[in-house]
Amino acid sequence: MDNEELLLLIRRSFEKVKADIKTHDAYIQALRAENELLKLQIKQLITQTPETASRQQPSKHRNKVFIKQKILEFLSNGSRPLSEVKELIVDRETYCSKASFYRYIDSLRQNGVLMLVETDGIAFVSASLHEIK
């Protein structure tokens, strides 16, 4: 093996390692986002009094944290068109209304959990690569 072939092999190896690191970073960020949502849910459960707990509906349709978690789970495999995420959450699973869905997306984006990028007129959403605090 000559020097050029060895250099090419090393470059390919580093490119693969860099790609793997990006994939793992995105997965870690999705886990951090899910962790933050679970912390919020735990805080809500701790501060709940028995009276408010009995008044709350156990329906999946009313739980904001649950719906936000489902959005993040759907995005754990990478970026998706916003319309595809909406179709799953609103149309197929009927977790919430379309207006509520877009409010949840905006809330997650403002909190740095999601990134929204528009390319060629199509909006894509993905878990943020920035660390969640």
Helices and strands as residue ranges (DSSP letters): H 3-47, H 50-55, H 64-74, E 80-81, H 82-86, I 87-92, H 98-110, E 114-119, E 122-127
